[in-house]
Amino acid sequence: MVIHSIPAHQIAAAIATIGTFADRNGSLAILFQDAASIAAPFLLFRLKRTGYSSCRVAREAGGLLLTARR
């Protein structure tokens, strides 16, 4: 699985097109650089609304790592 790294100024655009980051198996991994932990519930909500399951957010050194599977 490839981890896509999204800079802080592109987070809104990435959320709007979240499906484009999925691989052929429907899995995705995105590192939102410098994102605050408070954003985690909002990211998970967006994934669930777009049909993803097994959604996880982990705090990493560079930001929030979001993983999910469709």
N, C-alpha and C positions, 0 to 999 in steps of 0.2 A: 504494500500500500504506500502510495506517495503522499507525503505530507506537504500540503500547499501552505505557503507562508503569505499572510495578508498583512500589509502595513496598516497602521491605524487610520490613515486618511482614506483607505479603500474599504473599510469594514462595511459601511452601509451598502455599497454596490455589491459586495460579495454576498451579503445576506439576501439581497434581492434576486441573485442568480445562483443560489446555493447548489442547485442541481447540476450545474456545469462542472463542479469539482469532483463528482462521483466517478469511480472507475467502472469498467465493464461489469463488475460484479455488484454494483450498487453501493459499494463502500466508499466512505470519504473520510479524510483526515485533514483538518485545517488548523493552522496555528494563527490565531489572531494576535499579532504583535502588540505588546503594551496594553492589552485590554484589561480592564479592572475586573476583579472577581464578581462584582455586583452584576456584570453583564451575563453571567452564566445562565440564570433562569430564563432570560429573554432569548438567548441562543437556543436553548433546549426547546422552548415553546415554539420557536420558528421551525425547527426541524420536525417536531411532532406534527405540526400543522401541514407540512409539505409531504408527509407520508413516510418519514424515517423512523426506524426503531433502533433498539440497542444504542441509544444516544448517551454519550458520556462527555463531560467536560472536566479537564484536569488542569490545575495550575502548573505551568511550566516556567522555567527561568525567563523565557522570552515573551510570555503572555498566556493565553488560554488555548489549550489544545482540545479541539472538538472532534469527536469521532462518532460515526453513525453508520447504519446499514439500511438499505431499502429492500 
